[in-house]
Amino acid sequence: MRKQGDGMAEENRVFLDEEAFASYSTVKALCAVEVLASEGKAELFFREDSGNIRKEEIPFSPFILLEKAELAKKCFPDGSYTLKELEGAGVYSFQAFFSSFDAYESALKKLKQVTSFSPGSTGGPYKVCSDLVQQALITNRMRLFSGMTFPQVKRLQFDIETLCDPAYDFPNAKRKEDEIIIITLSDSTGFEKVLSSAESDEKTLLEEFVKVINELDPDIIEGHNICRFDFPYIEERAKLHKVKLALGRNGSLLKHRASRFSVAERQIAYTRYDIYGRHVVDTLHLLQFYDAVNRNLDSFNLKYAAKHFGIASPDRTYIAGENITEAWYEKREELLKYALDDVRETRGISSLLSPSYFYQAQLIPLSYQNCIVRGNATRIDGFLAAEYLVQGHALPAPERGRAFAGALTSAERTGVFENVDHCDVRSLYPSVILAKALCPVRDTLKVFPRELARLRSFRLKAKDAAKNAGTNAEKEHYNALQKTFKILINSFYGYLGFEQGFLNDFAMAEEVTATGRNILSGMENILTEANCSIIEMDTDGIYFVRDANTSIEDISSLLKEGLPPGIEVDFDESYKAMFCYKSKNYALLSSSGEVSIAGAALKSRGLEAFQRQYMQEIIRCLLEKQPEKADKIHEEYCRKISSHSISFRELAKSETLADSPEAYKRKLAEGNSRRSAAYELALASGKDYRQGDQISFYITGTKKKVSVVENSKLLSDAKEDVRDENTLYYLDKLEELRKKFAPFLSEENEVKPCKNCEGELSLF
């Protein structure tokens, strides 16, 4: 079936000039590249104007960069290579091309043996790009999606629903009875299909899933949390039924391997999935990268994100995860609608957050999937290296790293402030680099400043488009686009301090941050002299309160006059109020009444649900100048906890078993692990918990300070008629939150401690 008019029409707009980066590629409409290493060729997939896929094979020779020609003679005596001498004074001045993948692999082994440097090491006499697709894109001067707009690429989304044994909190594919019952699919053309086992069995359902994907022939397969849940689940069930997941464009099977990526300061381990001739995108990852910039998501849950971005349909069907099995038997039609809404929202989130990566793939010689999960500095290194190699120039060796002073951040004041403005420098560090005409000392081709200027221009156009957007969906799209490119161009500065970057330059990085600090300090002085009160400064922006007689236009003129040439200041939304807790931890109240919270101290996802909700309510009281409500809120939460009227789910924590319970036991015995409540509960339950299962538990006992491991209980074992949660423990958590907010309330409106928090309560 096809469904139009479901809020996804924004997908069909042309967002950018399709020729903006055409100079990076000699081919158009390239949707995928696969290297057939053993055959010495690469297979290319093109999306034609008709919508059909055209295939083409080209020769491919993997290469290694060498410091000296003598190294090739010493390590490759069989002569199965061609040596190209590169121009310039760079260290890696020879490019050795190999006639076969076997010869390439043999060469790498010999180089490691002779030089004692592994292929991934820095400082060695050879350098290798281990991604063969990246090599093919560089050598043949190709980029994915060149000449295409985002709506022209074909994207397919899918989602699954499963049964769950009532004895467990979460379905597990290894349990025979926890079968897949629904698979919903949609694509960017408006196609939608619901597959269910209502009229067939699970094996037939999986076979139909494979058939539909191959018939639709998408370039990109998307889903929410598919790397952690949907694909692993489908793999396990397909193995049970001996169904081949032949999803590749050459009939090959779905493949997976352990991998990881970085989001801000965190390393995230995940299972990477690869499909021949296609790209795999997990919208959960897109949300994580989005939040690393915006810091305004309270959850990465699909339903929450759909509401946050305004793409949830008003008549959207909602069913709690723990009620899926019951709904299959009691409310099947409602469950089928729910499943279809899931896949629609996945499509909507992707349509908002994917385009920035799509356009990056037109610039950077990486697969689309790698454009998303590779680190910014790694992407830029590949981008710049490609420009050097295309021009036949040798690559310099990276310089050794050293420490240097970073950005200026400070919370000048804490508390609640009304009528707050925010200004920031347009792309501060890139602006400093371009305004001062800075260039890495070893960048003889000057590609660093040239490409930075092009990308900065692109980002500013997207930012202006966001300001002039006619709809919320369009505004969200352009904001996602410009903010992702903001990360990319700001990463040019970060790249200067990237120890593996062949054009890194720590002295230049130091000069850039010093100039940035001076600019922000200069802005602070200008605002202070204009009788503005500074609240918070962070890297490139300032939150402040204006004098009543000073307009934004006045401030803008003063900043324009007082700042160096090439430095432009933007004024974002003015906020009705701001709550500043400490540096980088604050909440804003928009003119429309929306509250956005930033900083782990105010919205940590490690807190129980009742704590997050409590903080949100208290913060809104502060922002809306209704502090007298805070005491009533606290009293109500204390009452709910003391009277056992709060739900067990609001009190519970949920953890996913990264190892099997048996592996946990082994590590514990070896002294390589600490005791964990989740694992101890799994072991003591007598149930067949496995790696990947989710454990939800709450705390029992009669004292507020108890061992969590010794006083935890499975949420699935909770009984409403026997309320055995540790009331004092949870009241104490509430008391800690009360103390956190107490300094921001007047003595008149101070939240009073709960009278039950000091003693011990009878729970029965």
Secondary structure by P-SEA (a helix, b strand, c coil): ccccccccccccccccccccccccccccccccccccccccbbbbbbbccccbbbbbbbbbbbbbbbccaaaaaaccccccbbbbbbcccccccbbbbbccaaaaaaaaaaaaaaaccccccccccccccccaaaaaaaaaccccccccccccbbbbbbcccccccccccccccccccccccbbbbbcccbbbbbbccccccaaaaaaaaaaaaaaacccbbbbccccccaaaaaaaaaaaaccccccccccccbbbbbbccccccbbbbbbbbbcccbbbbbaaaaaaaaaacccccccccaaaaaaaacccccbbbbbcccaaaaaaaccaaaaaaaaaaaaaaaaaaaacccaaaaaaaacccccccccccccaaaaaaaaaaaaaaaabbbbbcccbbbbbbbbbbbccccccccbbbbbbcccaaaaaaaaacccccccccaaaaaaaaaaaaaaaaaaaaaaacccaaaaaaaaaaaaaaaaaaaaaaaaaaccccccccaaaaaaaaaaaaaaaaaaaaaaaaaccccccccccbbbbbccccccaaaaaaaaaacccccbbbbbcccccbbbbcccccbbbbcccbbbbbbccccccccccaaaaaaaaaaaaaaaaccccaaaaaaaaaaaaaaaccccccccbbbbcccccaaaaaaaaaaccccccaaaaaaaaccccccccbbbbbbbbcccccccccccccccccccccccccaaaaaaaaaaaaaaaaccccccccccccccccccccccc
